[in-house]
Amino acid sequence: PGHEEEIACRIFNKTMQAPDHFEIHSATRSASRPGWISVEVASLAAVQCICADMLNIFAHEIYFISADDAQAWHREPLVYRQRAQSWIRSCQHPYK
């Protein structure tokens, strides 16, 4: 978790450099699902081929998400939850 945006960019770069140009429509991450990347493609085999030999991607954990579930998958959380080992800056006094 924490490298989802970088990995989505790497997926697009790999598809553009490939001679047969895999048909990727989108590659995004969702704040509601840390550690997961959503890749919109024509087939699961294309995802496995794209993710092969890429670091920090576990291609054995590929799941199909239907179009109906995609909206719920990308829905941002209503409440911010602070992760462990992170910090916030308070801008008003008193600091508590």
Backbone hydrogen bonds in HBPLUS format (Angstrom, degrees):
<---DONOR---> <-ACCEPTOR-->    atom                        ^
c    i                          cat <-CA-CA->   ^        H-A-AA   ^      H-
h    n   atom  resd res      DA  || num        DHA   H-A  angle D-A-AA Bond
n    s   type  num  typ     dist DA aas  dist angle  dist       angle   num
A0007-ILE N   A0003-HIS O   2.97 MM   4  6.17 160.3  2.01 155.9 161.8     1
A0008-ALA N   A0004-GLU O   2.94 MM   4  6.16 155.8  2.00 149.1 155.5     2
A0009-CYS N   A0005-GLU O   3.11 MM   4  6.39 154.2  2.18 145.8 152.1     3
A0010-ARG N   A0006-GLU O   2.93 MM   4  6.23 152.1  2.01 145.7 154.1     4
A0011-ILE N   A0007-ILE O   2.87 MM   4  6.13 148.3  1.97 148.7 157.0     5
A0012-PHE N   A0008-ALA O   3.19 MM   4  6.50 158.8  2.23 144.6 149.0     6
A0013-ASN N   A0009-CYS O   2.93 MM   4  6.20 159.7  1.97 150.4 156.5     7
A0014-LYS N   A0010-ARG O   2.92 MM   4  6.08 156.9  1.98 146.0 151.9     8
A0015-THR N   A0011-ILE O   3.05 MM   4  6.30 153.1  2.12 146.6 153.7     9
A0016-MET N   A0012-PHE O   3.04 MM   4  6.26 150.5  2.13 148.6 156.2    10
A0017-GLN N   A0013-ASN O   3.10 MM   4  6.28 143.8  2.23 144.0 153.2    11
A0018-ALA N   A0014-LYS O   3.09 MM   4  6.15 125.7  2.39 138.2 151.0    12
A0021-HIS N   A0018-ALA O   3.40 MM   3  5.22 157.3  2.45  99.3 105.8    13
A0024-ILE N   A0022-PHE O   2.99 MM   2  5.84 122.8  2.33 111.0  94.7    14
A0025-HIS N   A0040-GLU O   2.79 MM  15  5.33 169.4  1.80 166.1 167.6    15
A0040-GLU N   A0026-SER O   2.76 MM  14  5.07 160.7  1.80 142.2 149.1    16
A0028-THR N   A0038-SER O   2.79 MM  10  5.22 156.6  1.84 152.7 158.9    17
A0038-SER N   A0028-THR O   2.74 MM  10  5.22 162.0  1.77 155.7 160.7    18
A0033-ARG N   A0030-SER O   3.10 MM   3  5.38 156.0  2.16 107.0 114.4    19
A0036-TRP N   A0033-ARG O   3.24 MM   3  5.77 152.5  2.32 140.6 139.1    20
A0048-GLN N   A0044-LEU O   3.10 MM   4  6.46 160.2  2.14 153.0 157.8    21
A0049-CYS N   A0045-ALA O   3.01 MM   4  6.20 154.9  2.07 145.6 152.3    22
A0050-ILE N   A0046-ALA O   2.95 MM   4  6.10 156.0  2.00 146.3 152.8    23
A0051-CYS N   A0047-VAL O   2.91 MM   4  6.02 164.1  1.94 154.3 158.4    24
A0054-MET N   A0051-CYS O   3.29 MM   3  5.55 154.2  2.36 131.6 126.5    25
A0061-GLU N   A0058-PHE O   3.10 MM   3  5.95 167.5  2.11 125.5 128.6    26
A0070-ALA N   A0066-SER O   3.06 MM   4  6.21 126.8  2.35 143.4 158.0    27
A0073-TRP N   A0069-ASP O   2.97 MM   4  6.16 149.1  2.07 148.6 158.3    28
A0074-HIS N   A0070-ALA O   3.05 MM   4  6.24 148.0  2.15 147.8 154.2    29
A0075-ARG N   A0072-ALA O   3.40 MM   3  5.17 155.1  2.47  94.5 101.6    30
